[in-house]
Amino acid sequence: MTDTLENSENDKISTGLSDILSFDTLSLDAQSFKTVSTRYISEIDKMDITFASTEEKPSSNKSLKKFVISLIDKITIPNDFSSKVKNDLKDWFSSDKQRIKKNKVNDFLGYYECLNTSELLNPKITLSTARIDFHEGESVDEAKNIVITKIKNVPYIENASLFIITGKGNSHWNSSGNLNKNFPEWIKDESIKNLVDGEPIKGDGTYEVFIKRIHNGENDKSNNFYTIDDKVLKEWEEYAKKNNDIKYKMALAGYYMKGPKENCKEAMSWYKKAEKLGSLEAKLCLGYMHSIGKLFFDPTRAKGLFKDVINKLEYPKNDEEKELSRIAMRNMASIYHNSHLIRPLEVNNLTKVKKLSDLKLNNLAKIKLKRAFKWYKKSFDLYDSQSAYNLGLLYESDD
């Protein structure tokens, strides 16, 4: 909850609080407010929601209760509205569930890019990944339809992949783990089997699917794993531990991100070490990992990392710096443009606003898309073709 609206003026708090104090006041950062799960409705019914005054901090440890409290920290003890808030929450959840069933397959899907040009890696690593999160109670058929449609519609970009969260099954959602069990069969569907590059990489309740690209009649090999001799790998590790040379740390991070022994923990560890030594590529790749949720989904942290790259390269001196800057700007735009939440009511997806009139859901959606437009435009000014395409989508949708 760290963002504030740019160029906003404070509105006076009017007496018409009942028009504002509703679920429409929720400010869901990182996406455009289109998919919030219904799975917490039963928990909301059980809650005895109260609100802290501006002088007091909420004492409850329940994240949802904290979430509601934090939205109205300018309002003093509005206990009269407790019942209304709970009802509005349930009503909004119910209506949004219907929207999800009708429109999720057509929701915008943003791709986040990671770039690693360590001289020890040949060719350089570029990854463009979008995330699909099935935490909205989709049936097996609905989820299959979404996956197949999204694979067919992957834009023509290098090293594209889909990071798909099927879950493993739990007491609240997808209890039998059917999505996870059925996923391998979906990929064999006749309509997409020739689009998928190799076997999906299975994670802990996740699959990553790489997409084939054809160049000059031959298969593009850039999606293949890096294969490095064990002896060479050991040498890299020794140099990376002894020296402050960024190239070995970045090479190891790239190998563990893209190699046959994919290990996101190792990749993140080496990227963090390289970032501490000043590597902007490491900062970009850490933001990429947080954006799609490899290990941890944290859009707030991702935005901070992307913004650091942008600020450091405010005046890019060469083509390499321009490339890094425009990727970071596009990644930032995608965080705002993406149309579905990674998890319902996630605390680190909230944001602050200065104007009470901006707390309405429709206004917040417009604000997010305006921010996306701003960052796409900045990236486009550095001749980024993907940003040009996404700007076209925004114009086309008349948002």
ZAMARGU-4260 file (C-alpha; in steps of 0.2 Angstrom, whole numbers, plus 5000, padded with zeros to 4 digits):
<rodrens>
0) 5000/5000/5000 | 5014/5012/4996 | 5008/5021/4980 | 4999/5037/4979 | 4990/5045/4965
5) 5001/5057/4955 | 4995/5075/4953 | 4980/5072/4964 | 4973/5086/4975 | 4965/5081/4992
10) 4946/5082/4992 | 4936/5087/5007 | 4928/5073/5016 | 4909/5076/5013 | 4895/5070/5023
15) 4889/5058/5010 | 4900/5044/5016 | 4887/5031/5013 | 4890/5034/4994 | 4908/5030/4996
20) 4909/5017/5010 | 4906/5001/5000 | 4916/4988/4991 | 4919/5000/4977 | 4931/5008/4989
25) 4943/4994/4987 | 4959/4999/4978 | 4966/4983/4971 | 4984/4987/4964 | 4993/4978/4951
30) 4979/4974/4940 | 4962/4981/4933 | 4950/4975/4946 | 4942/4961/4936 | 4944/4945/4945
35) 4941/4944/4964 | 4937/4927/4971 | 4921/4922/4980 | 4930/4910/4992 | 4930/4922/5007
40) 4912/4925/5008 | 4909/4912/5021 | 4923/4920/5031 | 4916/4938/5029 | 4899/4932/5036
45) 4908/4926/5052 | 4918/4942/5054 | 4913/4955/5067 | 4920/4970/5057 | 4924/4985/5067
50) 4934/5000/5062 | 4948/5009/5071 | 4948/5028/5073 | 4962/5038/5065 | 4970/5039/5082
55) 4971/5020/5084 | 4979/5005/5074 | 4969/4990/5070 | 4972/4976/5083 | 4966/4961/5073
60) 4978/4950/5065 | 4966/4944/5051 | 4973/4951/5035 | 4955/4953/5028 | 4950/4963/5043
65) 4965/4974/5042 | 4962/4976/5023 | 4944/4983/5026 | 4950/4994/5040 | 4964/5002/5030
70) 4953/5007/5017 | 4944/5020/5027 | 4958/5026/5039 | 4951/5044/5037 | 4934/5040/5044
75) 4932/5041/5063 | 4923/5026/5070 | 4910/5023/5056 | 4902/5008/5065 | 4885/5012/5058
80) 4892/5006/5041 | 4899/4989/5046 | 4883/4979/5040 | 4883/4989/5024 | 4901/4985/5020
85) 4899/4966/5023 | 4884/4966/5012 | 4892/4976/4998 | 4907/4964/4999 | 4896/4949/4996
90) 4886/4957/4982 | 4902/4962/4973 | 4909/4945/4975 | 4894/4937/4968 | 4892/4948/4953
95) 4911/4947/4949 | 4910/4928/4949 | 4898/4929/4935 | 4909/4941/4925 | 4924/4929/4927
100) 4914/4915/4919 | 4909/4925/4904 | 4925/4935/4901 | 4941/4928/4909 | 4946/4919/4893
105) 4946/4936/4884 | 4955/4946/4898 | 4971/4955/4894 | 4987/4945/4898 | 5003/4955/4900
110) 5020/4948/4898 | 5035/4952/4909 | 5052/4952/4902 | 5069/4947/4909 | 5086/4950/4901
115) 5102/4943/4905 | 5117/4947/4894 | 5131/4940/4904 | 5146/4937/4892 | 5147/4919/4898
120) 5130/4915/4891 | 5128/4912/4873 | 5116/4917/4867 | 5110/4929/4880 | 5094/4925/4890
125) 5078/4934/4886 | 5062/4928/4894 | 5044/4934/4892 | 5032/4926/4903 | 5013/4929/4907
130) 5005/4922/4922 | 4988/4913/4923 | 4981/4910/4940 | 4967/4898/4943 | 4961/4903/4960
135) 4944/4908/4955 | 4935/4891/4956 | 4936/4887/4937 | 4930/4870/4932 | 4941/4858/4923
140) 4933/4863/4906 | 4934/4881/4909 | 4952/4881/4914 | 4956/4870/4899 | 4948/4882/4887
145) 4957/4897/4895 | 4974/4888/4893 | 4971/4883/4875 | 4965/4900/4870 | 4980/4909/4878
150) 4992/4897/4870 | 4985/4900/4853 | 4985/4919/4856 | 5003/4921/4863 | 5010/4936/4854
155) 5025/4934/4842 | 5039/4938/4854 | 5055/4928/4858 | 5056/4915/4872 | 5037/4917/4877
160) 5030/4906/4890 | 5015/4905/4901 | 5017/4902/4920 | 5001/4893/4925 | 4995/4890/4943
165) 4984/4875/4944 | 4986/4873/4963 | 4988/4856/4971 | 4971/4855/4979 | 4966/4861/4997
170) 4951/4861/5008 | 4945/4878/5001 | 4947/4877/4982 | 4951/4864/4969 | 4950/4851/4983
175) 4954/4836/4973 | 4968/4844/4963 | 4959/4841/4947 | 4967/4855/4937 | 4984/4850/4941
180) 4980/4832/4937 | 4972/4836/4920 | 4984/4849/4914 | 4996/4837/4905 | 4982/4831/4894
185) 4977/4848/4890 | 4994/4852/4882 | 4991/4837/4870 | 4976/4845/4862 | 4977/4844/4843
190) 4975/4862/4841 | 4990/4867/4851 | 5002/4852/4853 | 5013/4859/4838 | 5014/4876/4847
195) 5021/4870/4863 | 5040/4869/4864 | 5045/4853/4874 | 5037/4846/4890 | 5030/4859/4902
200) 5040/4862/4917 | 5031/4856/4932 | 5033/4865/4949 | 5024/4865/4965 | 5006/4867/4959
205) 5012/4876/4943 | 5017/4872/4925 | 5027/4883/4914 | 5024/4881/4895 | 5036/4887/4882
210) 5030/4892/4865 | 5038/4887/4849 | 5044/4900/4836 | 5049/4897/4818 | 5062/4907/4809
215) 5067/4904/4791 | 5059/4887/4791 | 5069/4880/4806 | 5064/4878/4824 | 5071/4893/4834
220) 5082/4885/4847 | 5082/4899/4859 | 5069/4891/4870 | 5080/4876/4873 | 5088/4874/4890
225) 5106/4879/4893 | 5117/4864/4894 | 5134/4867/4904 | 5147/4855/4908 | 5147/4851/4927
230) 5166/4856/4928 | 5162/4873/4920 | 5147/4875/4932 | 5158/4872/4947 | 5171/4884/4941
235) 5158/4897/4939 | 5152/4894/4957 | 5170/4896/4963 | 5173/4912/4954 | 5156/4919/4959
240) 5160/4915/4978 | 5178/4922/4977 | 5176/4938/4966 | 5164/4953/4965 | 5164/4950/4946
245) 5145/4952/4942 | 5147/4941/4926 | 5149/4924/4935 | 5134/4928/4947 | 5123/4933/4932
250) 5129/4918/4922 | 5124/4906/4937 | 5107/4915/4939 | 5104/4913/4920 | 5108/4895/4921
255) 5097/4891/4936 | 5083/4901/4928 | 5084/4892/4911 | 5095/4877/4913 | 5090/4858/4914
260) 5091/4859/4933 | 5080/4874/4934 | 5080/4881/4952 | 5072/4897/4955 | 5079/4898/4973
265) 5096/4898/4966 | 5092/4910/4952 | 5085/4922/4964 | 5099/4920/4976 | 5112/4924/4963
270) 5102/4938/4955 | 5101/4946/4973 | 5120/4945/4975 | 5123/4953/4957 | 5110/4967/4961
275) 5120/4971/4977 | 5135/4974/4966 | 5125/4986/4955 | 5118/4975/4941 | 5103/4983/4933
280) 5099/4967/4923 | 5099/4958/4940 | 5086/4971/4946 | 5076/4969/4931 | 5075/4950/4932
285) 5071/4950/4951 | 5056/4961/4946 | 5051/4949/4933 | 5052/4935/4946 | 5041/4944/4958
290) 5029/4950/4944 | 5024/4932/4939 | 5026/4924/4956 | 5041/4913/4954 | 5044/4909/4972
295) 5035/4925/4978 | 5022/4935/4970 | 5025/4953/4975 | 5019/4967/4963 | 5024/4981/4975
300) 5042/4974/4976 | 5042/4972/4957 | 5037/4990/4954 | 5050/4996/4965 | 5064/4986/4956
305) 5057/4992/4939 | 5057/5010/4945 | 5075/5008/4951 | 5080/5003/4934 | 5071/5017/4926
310) 5078/5030/4937 | 5096/5024/4935 | 5093/5025/4916 | 5084/5041/4915 | 5096/5047/4902
315) 5102/5031/4893 | 5119/5032/4885 | 5118/5018/4872 | 5107/5005/4864 | 5110/4993/4879
320) 5104/5005/4892 | 5089/5010/4881 | 5084/4992/4879 | 5084/4989/4898 | 5075/5005/4901
325) 5061/5002/4889 | 5059/4984/4896 | 5057/4990/4913 | 5044/5003/4908 | 5034/4990/4899
330) 5035/4978/4913 | 5029/4992/4925 | 5014/4996/4913 | 5010/4978/4912 | 5008/4977/4931
335) 4994/4990/4929 | 4986/4984/4913 | 4984/4965/4918 | 4966/4961/4921 | 4966/4948/4934
340) 4972/4947/4952 | 4984/4934/4957 | 4976/4930/4973 | 4960/4937/4981 | 4961/4952/4993
345) 4980/4951/4993 | 4986/4964/5005 | 5001/4969/4994 | 4990/4973/4980 | 4982/4988/4988
350) 4986/5006/4985 | 4983/5023/4993 | 4973/5037/4985 | 4972/5055/4990 | 4955/5059/4983
355) 4940/5051/4991 | 4931/5053/4974 | 4944/5041/4966 | 4939/5027/4978 | 4925/5021/4967
360) 4929/5005/4957 | 4926/5013/4940 | 4938/5027/4944 | 4951/5016/4951 | 4951/5005/4935
365) 4953/5021/4924 | 4967/5027/4935 | 4976/5010/4933 | 4974/5011/4914 | 4980/5029/4914
370) 4996/5023/4923 | 4998/5009/4911 | 4996/5021/4896 | 5009/5032/4904 | 5023/5019/4905
375) 5018/5011/4888 | 5020/5028/4881 | 5037/5031/4889 | 5043/5014/4883 | 5036/5017/4865
380) 5046/5033/4865 | 5062/5022/4866 | 5055/5012/4851 | 5048/4997/4860 | 5036/4988/4848
385) 5027/4978/4861 | 5022/4994/4870 | 5016/5001/4854 | 5005/4985/4852 | 4998/4987/4869
390) 4995/5005/4867 | 4984/5000/4852 | 4974/4988/4863 | 4971/5003/4875 | 4965/5014/4861
395) 4955/5000/4853 | 4946/4997/4870 | 4943/5016/4872 | 4949/5015/4890
</rodrens>
